[in-house]
């Protein structure tokens, strides 16, 4: 009996130990999984920042991010690929090729291997090693059959090898995949110029310029095609454009050279951005301004310029965020408040719009236009007392402003207050500027004061000026009903 009890106790002990062991193993597995996920998340953060720095051409910062990844995972294939891109853009060709070749030795997604082959093909082509370039270019196309750039690169290689038939085929495939891409049209223009097929050369050079007006070579090739076609005036015009664009390219190149020597100079990026913006190359300007504020987040001018560009592009959230940051850095610039106010009005963000225009009237207390704008914002925000004060200030500042008189009259009539004063203001507005809109307001003030015949006379004057205005017609009908009811 005692032996049986001991056996049972041992069995139960072993059972509990096994359970605890399983729990321990499971816990360790979960912890390992969490650690792996944390590492993956950290790597993604570094990778995203590195790519963002690359987009802004902040290559030193990009490399620093990528080195952080390699401290976590020495075999992270996409990191080596991105480092190859950095080296390529900074003219460190040997290091770029080593990085791309290393990608091919690692376990990697198909896309990353394909891109490495693509980049190696480009570099070999630039070095004049056309046989190697073709080999890698073909592999890239096999791995990335839906990527236009792969076909364009292979077309460039065939063009260098004077295999025009295959080059044309590659460029056409690239266009089929991405009709807005520039490079395949450039390649086709070059081929048809070499073959003296001038009409086609002209067509494809024009297509390339239509998609990218900042590459001088396309203007030069188009000029050559016109010259050979005996269209000398057109050729002369294109050579002039070539000269202007080439001068712009040379200026950009000089700034880029300076940035290679001083990559953390925010003012150089500002000058480069201004050059881009002056030429109308807006996307390039945005990247350069972004680089300037990445180097110095408190660089007020960079935020201000980005705010202005994004306003023009109707990217209002981005515009407002940069304008608010610029104001935070330097709250003394009235232009910033003007832009912020207009963006906020469009977004119906009346809190920021009011704040902006309140600051503007502090800067320009004698500006009738700013007080009128502030009054309109107050009306939209249903702050009618403040609107009255703003319009009254405008009237006091400029007794000859018909708009100020009209705005204040309309507000008083709409609120049903100070109706005699409203009539006085509206009458003065029509004297100062007898427009249909002002007669309409005068009619409205008479109507609200129950002076219906005067209201009818005023709205008829508005209709005489603007006979097709349906609102005026409707108001006339309403006034006539009131006259009939009064009788």
C-alpha positions as CSV (number, residue, x, y, z in Angstrom):
1,X,0.0,0.0,0.0
2,X,2.8,2.4,1.0
3,X,4.7,1.5,-2.2
4,X,1.6,2.3,-4.3
5,X,1.3,5.7,-2.7
6,X,4.9,6.5,-3.3
7,X,4.6,5.5,-7.0
8,X,1.5,7.7,-7.4
9,X,3.3,10.7,-5.7
10,X,6.3,10.2,-8.0
11,X,4.0,10.1,-11.0
12,X,2.2,13.3,-10.0
13,X,5.6,15.0,-9.4
14,X,6.8,14.1,-12.8
15,X,3.6,15.2,-14.4
16,X,3.8,18.6,-12.7
17,X,7.5,19.0,-13.7
18,X,6.6,18.2,-17.3
19,X,3.8,20.8,-17.2
20,X,6.2,23.4,-15.8
21,X,8.8,22.5,-18.4
22,X,6.3,22.9,-21.2
23,X,5.2,26.2,-19.8
24,X,8.8,27.3,-19.6
25,X,9.5,26.2,-23.2
26,X,6.4,28.0,-24.4
27,X,7.3,31.1,-22.5
28,X,10.8,31.1,-24.0
29,X,9.3,30.6,-27.5
30,X,6.9,33.6,-27.0
31,X,9.8,35.8,-25.7
32,X,11.9,34.8,-28.7
33,X,9.1,35.6,-31.1
34,X,8.5,39.0,-29.4
35,X,12.3,39.7,-29.6
36,X,12.3,38.8,-33.3
37,X,9.3,41.1,-34.0
38,X,10.9,43.9,-32.0
39,X,14.1,43.5,-34.1
40,X,12.1,43.5,-37.3
41,X,10.2,46.6,-36.3
42,X,13.5,48.4,-35.4
43,X,15.0,47.4,-38.7
44,X,12.0,48.7,-40.6
45,X,12.3,52.0,-38.8
46,X,16.0,52.4,-39.7
47,X,15.3,51.3,-43.2
48,X,12.5,53.8,-43.7
49,X,14.5,56.6,-42.3
50,X,17.5,55.7,-44.4
51,X,15.4,55.6,-47.6
52,X,13.9,59.0,-46.6
53,X,17.4,60.4,-46.3
54,X,18.3,59.0,-49.7
55,X,15.3,60.7,-51.3
56,X,16.5,64.0,-49.9
57,X,20.1,63.2,-51.0
58,X,21.3,63.2,-47.3
59,X,23.6,60.3,-48.0
60,X,25.8,60.5,-44.8
61,X,22.6,60.2,-42.7
62,X,21.3,57.4,-44.8
63,X,24.5,55.3,-44.4
64,X,24.4,55.8,-40.7
65,X,20.8,54.4,-40.6
66,X,21.9,51.4,-42.7
67,X,24.9,50.7,-40.5
68,X,22.5,50.5,-37.5
69,X,20.6,47.7,-39.3
70,X,23.8,45.7,-40.0
71,X,24.5,45.8,-36.2
72,X,21.2,43.9,-35.7
73,X,21.3,41.7,-38.8
74,X,24.6,41.4,-40.8
75,X,22.8,39.6,-43.6
76,X,19.9,42.0,-44.3
77,X,19.9,42.0,-48.1
78,X,17.8,45.1,-48.7
79,X,20.2,47.2,-46.6
80,X,23.1,46.2,-48.8
81,X,21.0,47.1,-51.8
82,X,20.2,50.5,-50.4
83,X,23.9,51.1,-49.5
84,X,24.8,50.3,-53.1
85,X,22.4,53.0,-54.2
86,X,24.0,55.5,-51.8
87,X,27.5,54.6,-53.1
88,X,26.3,54.9,-56.7
89,X,24.9,58.4,-56.2
90,X,28.1,59.5,-54.5
91,X,30.2,58.2,-57.3
92,X,31.8,55.4,-55.3
93,X,31.3,52.9,-58.1
94,X,33.5,50.1,-56.8
95,X,31.8,50.1,-53.4
96,X,28.4,50.2,-55.1
97,X,29.2,47.2,-57.2
98,X,30.5,45.3,-54.1
99,X,27.3,46.0,-52.3
100,X,25.1,44.9,-55.2
101,X,27.2,41.7,-55.7
102,X,26.9,41.0,-52.0
103,X,23.1,41.1,-52.2
104,X,23.3,38.3,-54.8
105,X,25.1,36.1,-52.3
106,X,22.4,36.5,-49.6
107,X,18.9,35.0,-49.2
108,X,16.7,37.8,-50.4
109,X,13.2,38.5,-51.8
110,X,13.0,38.1,-55.6
111,X,12.5,41.8,-56.0
112,X,15.7,42.7,-54.2
113,X,17.8,40.3,-56.3
114,X,16.2,41.6,-59.5
115,X,17.0,45.2,-58.5
116,X,20.6,44.3,-57.7
117,X,21.0,42.7,-61.2
118,X,19.4,45.8,-62.7
119,X,21.8,48.2,-60.9
120,X,24.8,46.1,-61.8
121,X,23.7,46.1,-65.5
122,X,23.5,49.9,-65.3
123,X,27.0,50.2,-63.8
124,X,28.6,47.8,-66.2
125,X,27.0,49.7,-69.1
126,X,28.4,53.0,-67.8
127,X,31.9,51.4,-67.6
128,X,31.6,50.2,-71.2
129,X,31.6,46.5,-70.2
130,X,28.7,45.8,-72.5
131,X,28.8,42.0,-72.4
132,X,28.5,42.0,-68.6
133,X,25.9,44.7,-68.7
134,X,23.8,42.7,-71.2
135,X,24.0,39.6,-69.1
136,X,22.9,41.3,-65.9
137,X,20.3,43.4,-67.7
138,X,18.7,40.2,-69.2
139,X,18.5,38.6,-65.8
140,X,16.9,41.7,-64.3
141,X,14.2,41.6,-67.0
142,X,13.5,37.9,-66.3
143,X,13.1,38.6,-62.6
144,X,11.3,41.9,-63.0
145,X,9.1,41.5,-66.1
146,X,6.6,44.2,-65.0
147,X,9.3,46.9,-64.2
148,X,9.6,49.5,-67.0
149,X,13.1,50.5,-65.7
150,X,14.4,47.0,-66.4
151,X,13.4,47.2,-70.0
152,X,14.7,50.7,-70.4
153,X,18.1,49.8,-69.0
154,X,18.4,46.8,-71.3
155,X,17.4,49.0,-74.2
156,X,20.2,51.4,-73.2
157,X,22.6,48.5,-73.3
158,X,21.4,47.3,-76.7
159,X,21.7,50.9,-77.9
160,X,25.3,51.1,-76.9
161,X,25.9,47.8,-78.7
162,X,24.1,49.2,-81.7
163,X,21.6,46.4,-81.6
164,X,18.8,48.9,-82.6
165,X,16.1,46.3,-83.2
166,X,16.3,44.8,-79.7
167,X,16.7,48.3,-78.2
168,X,13.5,49.6,-79.8
169,X,11.7,46.5,-78.6
170,X,12.8,47.1,-75.0
171,X,11.9,50.8,-75.1
172,X,8.5,50.0,-76.5
173,X,7.8,47.5,-73.8
174,X,8.9,50.1,-71.2
175,X,6.5,52.6,-72.7
176,X,3.7,50.0,-72.7
177,X,4.2,49.5,-68.9
178,X,4.7,53.2,-68.1
179,X,3.6,55.7,-70.8
180,X,4.7,58.6,-68.6
181,X,8.3,57.5,-68.2
182,X,10.8,59.8,-69.9
183,X,13.9,57.5,-70.5
184,X,12.4,55.2,-73.2
185,X,11.3,58.1,-75.3
186,X,14.8,59.6,-75.0
187,X,16.3,56.2,-76.1
188,X,14.0,56.0,-79.1
189,X,14.7,59.6,-80.1
190,X,18.5,58.8,-80.1
191,X,18.0,55.6,-82.1
192,X,15.9,57.2,-84.8
193,X,18.4,60.1,-85.0
194,X,21.2,57.6,-85.5
195,X,19.2,55.9,-88.2
196,X,18.3,59.2,-89.8
197,X,14.6,58.5,-89.5
198,X,14.0,62.2,-88.7
199,X,10.3,62.3,-88.4
200,X,10.4,59.6,-85.7
201,X,13.4,61.2,-84.0
202,X,11.5,64.5,-83.8
203,X,8.4,62.8,-82.5
204,X,10.2,60.9,-79.7
205,X,12.4,63.8,-78.7
206,X,9.3,65.9,-78.3
207,X,7.6,63.2,-76.3
208,X,10.6,63.1,-73.9
209,X,10.6,66.9,-73.5
210,X,6.9,66.9,-72.8
211,X,7.5,64.5,-69.9
212,X,10.7,66.2,-68.6
213,X,11.6,69.7,-69.6
214,X,14.8,69.8,-67.5
215,X,17.1,67.4,-69.5
216,X,19.2,69.3,-72.0
217,X,20.2,66.3,-74.1
218,X,16.6,66.0,-75.5
219,X,16.6,69.6,-76.8
220,X,20.0,69.0,-78.4
221,X,18.9,65.8,-80.2
222,X,15.7,67.5,-81.3
223,X,17.7,70.4,-82.7
224,X,19.9,67.9,-84.6
225,X,16.8,66.2,-86.1
226,X,15.4,69.6,-87.2
227,X,18.7,70.6,-88.7
228,X,19.0,67.5,-90.7
229,X,15.4,68.0,-91.8
230,X,16.3,71.5,-93.1
231,X,14.0,73.1,-90.5
232,X,16.6,75.6,-89.5
233,X,14.4,78.0,-87.5
234,X,13.1,75.2,-85.4
235,X,16.7,73.9,-84.9
236,X,17.8,77.4,-83.8
237,X,15.0,77.6,-81.3
238,X,15.8,74.2,-79.8
239,X,19.5,75.1,-79.5
240,X,18.6,78.2,-77.6
241,X,16.5,76.0,-75.2
242,X,19.3,73.5,-75.0
243,X,21.7,76.3,-73.9
244,X,19.3,77.6,-71.2
245,X,18.6,74.1,-69.8
246,X,22.3,73.2,-70.0
247,X,23.2,76.3,-68.0
248,X,20.6,75.2,-65.4
249,X,22.0,71.7,-65.3
250,X,25.5,73.1,-64.8
251,X,24.3,75.3,-61.9
252,X,22.6,72.2,-60.3
253,X,25.8,70.2,-60.8
254,X,27.9,72.9,-59.1
255,X,25.6,72.9,-56.1
256,X,25.7,69.1,-55.9
257,X,29.5,69.2,-56.0
258,X,29.5,71.7,-53.2
259,X,27.2,69.5,-51.2
260,X,29.5,66.5,-51.6
261,X,32.2,68.6,-49.9
262,X,29.7,70.0,-47.3
263,X,26.8,67.6,-47.1
264,X,25.3,69.1,-43.9
265,X,25.1,72.7,-45.1
266,X,21.4,73.6,-44.9
267,X,22.0,76.9,-46.7
268,X,23.4,75.1,-49.8
269,X,20.2,73.0,-49.9
270,X,18.2,76.2,-49.6
271,X,20.1,77.7,-52.6
272,X,19.7,74.5,-54.6
273,X,15.9,74.5,-53.8
274,X,15.6,78.1,-54.9
275,X,17.3,77.2,-58.1
276,X,14.9,74.3,-58.7
277,X,11.9,76.4,-57.8
278,X,13.0,79.3,-60.1
279,X,13.2,76.8,-63.0
280,X,9.8,75.4,-62.2
281,X,11.2,72.0,-61.1
282,X,8.9,71.8,-58.1
283,X,9.4,68.2,-57.0
284,X,13.2,68.7,-56.9
285,X,12.7,71.9,-54.9
286,X,10.5,70.1,-52.4
287,X,13.2,67.5,-51.8
288,X,15.9,70.1,-51.3
289,X,13.8,72.2,-48.9
290,X,13.0,68.9,-47.0
291,X,16.7,68.2,-46.8
292,X,17.3,71.7,-45.3
293,X,14.8,71.2,-42.5
294,X,15.9,67.7,-41.9
295,X,19.4,69.0,-41.3
296,X,17.9,71.7,-39.1
297,X,14.3,71.2,-37.9
298,X,14.3,74.8,-36.7
299,X,15.2,76.2,-40.2
300,X,12.3,78.7,-40.5
301,X,12.9,79.6,-44.2
302,X,12.7,75.9,-45.3
303,X,9.3,75.5,-43.5
304,X,8.0,78.7,-45.0
305,X,8.9,77.8,-48.5
306,X,7.4,74.3,-48.2
307,X,4.3,75.9,-46.9
308,X,4.0,78.1,-49.9
309,X,4.7,75.3,-52.4
310,X,2.2,73.0,-50.8
311,X,-0.4,75.8,-50.9
312,X,0.1,76.1,-54.6
313,X,-0.4,72.3,-54.9
314,X,-3.5,72.4,-52.8
315,X,-1.9,70.1,-50.3
316,X,-3.4,72.1,-47.5
317,X,-2.6,69.8,-44.5
318,X,1.1,69.8,-45.4
319,X,1.0,73.5,-46.1
320,X,-0.6,74.3,-42.7
321,X,1.8,72.1,-40.7
322,X,4.9,73.8,-42.2
323,X,3.4,77.3,-41.8
324,X,2.5,76.6,-38.1
325,X,6.1,75.3,-37.6
326,X,7.5,78.4,-39.3
327,X,5.4,80.7,-37.1
328,X,6.5,78.8,-34.0
329,X,10.1,79.4,-34.9
330,X,9.6,83.0,-35.9
331,X,6.3,84.6,-34.9
332,X,7.2,88.0,-36.4
333,X,6.6,87.4,-40.1
334,X,3.2,88.8,-41.3
335,X,3.3,86.8,-44.6
336,X,3.2,83.6,-42.7
337,X,0.0,84.6,-40.9
338,X,-1.5,85.6,-44.2
339,X,-0.8,82.2,-45.8
340,X,-1.9,80.3,-42.7
341,X,-5.2,82.3,-42.6
342,X,-6.0,81.6,-46.2
343,X,-5.3,77.9,-45.9
344,X,-7.3,77.7,-42.7
345,X,-10.3,79.5,-44.3
346,X,-10.3,77.0,-47.2
347,X,-10.3,74.1,-44.6
348,X,-12.9,75.9,-42.5
349,X,-10.5,75.8,-39.6
350,X,-11.8,79.1,-38.2
351,X,-9.8,78.9,-35.0
352,X,-6.5,79.1,-36.8
353,X,-8.0,81.5,-39.4
354,X,-9.0,83.9,-36.6
355,X,-5.7,83.6,-34.8
356,X,-3.9,84.3,-38.1
357,X,-5.9,87.4,-39.0
358,X,-5.9,88.7,-35.5
359,X,-2.1,88.7,-35.7
360,X,-2.3,90.4,-39.1
361,X,-4.4,93.3,-37.8
362,X,-1.8,93.6,-35.0
363,X,0.9,93.9,-37.7
364,X,-1.3,96.2,-39.9
365,X,-3.8,97.9,-37.7
366,X,-4.7,100.4,-40.4
367,X,-5.4,97.9,-43.2
368,X,-9.0,98.0,-44.1
369,X,-8.7,94.8,-46.2
370,X,-7.4,92.8,-43.2
371,X,-10.2,94.0,-40.9
372,X,-12.8,93.1,-43.6
373,X,-11.3,89.6,-44.0
374,X,-11.3,89.1,-40.3
375,X,-14.9,90.2,-40.1
376,X,-15.9,87.6,-42.7
377,X,-14.1,84.9,-40.8
378,X,-15.9,85.9,-37.6
379,X,-19.3,85.6,-39.5
380,X,-18.4,82.1,-40.7
381,X,-17.4,81.2,-37.1
382,X,-20.8,82.7,-35.9
383,X,-19.0,85.3,-33.8
384,X,-21.3,88.1,-34.8
385,X,-20.3,90.7,-32.2
386,X,-16.7,90.3,-33.2
387,X,-17.7,90.6,-36.9
388,X,-19.5,93.8,-36.2
389,X,-16.5,95.3,-34.4
390,X,-14.2,94.3,-37.3
391,X,-16.4,95.8,-40.0
392,X,-16.9,98.9,-37.9
393,X,-13.2,99.3,-37.6
394,X,-12.9,99.0,-41.4
395,X,-15.5,101.7,-41.9
396,X,-13.8,104.0,-39.4
397,X,-10.4,103.5,-41.2
398,X,-11.8,104.2,-44.7
399,X,-14.9,106.3,-45.0
400,X,-14.7,105.8,-48.8
401,X,-14.7,102.0,-48.7
402,X,-17.9,100.8,-50.3
403,X,-17.1,97.2,-49.3
404,X,-16.7,98.1,-45.6
405,X,-20.1,100.0,-45.6
406,X,-21.8,97.2,-47.5
407,X,-20.4,94.4,-45.3
408,X,-21.5,96.2,-42.1
409,X,-24.9,97.0,-43.5
410,X,-25.5,93.4,-44.5
411,X,-24.5,92.1,-41.1
412,X,-26.8,94.5,-39.2
413,X,-29.7,93.8,-41.5
414,X,-29.1,90.0,-41.2
415,X,-29.1,90.2,-37.4
416,X,-32.0,92.7,-37.3
417,X,-30.0,95.2,-35.3
418,X,-29.3,99.0,-35.8
419,X,-31.5,99.0,-38.9
420,X,-31.5,102.7,-39.4
421,X,-27.7,102.6,-39.3
422,X,-27.8,99.7,-41.7
423,X,-29.8,101.7,-44.2
424,X,-27.4,104.7,-43.8
425,X,-24.4,102.4,-44.5
426,X,-26.1,100.7,-47.5
427,X,-27.1,104.0,-49.1
428,X,-23.5,105.2,-48.7
429,X,-22.2,102.0,-50.3
430,X,-24.3,102.6,-53.4
431,X,-23.1,106.2,-53.6
432,X,-19.5,105.2,-53.3
433,X,-19.9,102.3,-55.8
434,X,-23.3,101.8,-57.4
435,X,-22.9,98.0,-58.2
436,X,-25.7,95.4,-58.3
437,X,-24.4,93.8,-55.2
438,X,-24.6,97.0,-53.2
439,X,-28.1,97.8,-54.4
440,X,-29.1,94.3,-53.4
441,X,-27.8,95.0,-49.9
442,X,-29.7,98.3,-49.8
443,X,-32.9,96.4,-50.9
444,X,-32.3,93.9,-48.1
445,X,-31.9,96.7,-45.4
446,X,-35.1,98.4,-46.6
447,X,-37.0,95.1,-46.7
448,X,-35.8,94.2,-43.1
449,X,-37.0,97.7,-42.0
450,X,-40.4,97.1,-43.8
451,X,-39.8,99.9,-46.3
452,X,-41.1,97.7,-49.1
453,X,-41.5,100.2,-52.0
454,X,-37.9,101.5,-51.4
455,X,-36.8,97.9,-51.3
456,X,-38.5,97.2,-54.6
457,X,-36.9,100.3,-56.2
458,X,-33.4,99.2,-55.0
459,X,-33.7,95.6,-56.2
460,X,-34.9,96.8,-59.6
461,X,-31.8,98.9,-59.8
462,X,-29.7,95.8,-59.1
463,X,-31.6,93.8,-61.8
464,X,-31.0,96.6,-64.3
465,X,-27.3,96.1,-63.8
466,X,-27.4,92.3,-63.6
467,X,-30.7,91.2,-65.2
468,X,-30.0,87.5,-65.2
469,X,-29.3,87.2,-61.5
470,X,-31.8,84.7,-60.1
471,X,-31.3,85.7,-56.5
472,X,-32.3,89.2,-57.3
473,X,-35.4,88.0,-59.2
474,X,-36.4,85.9,-56.2
475,X,-35.8,88.8,-53.9
476,X,-38.1,91.0,-56.1
477,X,-40.8,88.4,-55.9
478,X,-40.5,88.2,-52.1
479,X,-40.7,92.0,-51.8
480,X,-43.7,92.2,-54.0
481,X,-45.5,89.6,-51.9
482,X,-44.7,91.7,-48.8
483,X,-46.2,94.8,-50.5
484,X,-49.3,92.8,-51.4
485,X,-49.6,91.5,-47.9
486,X,-49.2,95.0,-46.4
487,X,-52.1,96.2,-48.6
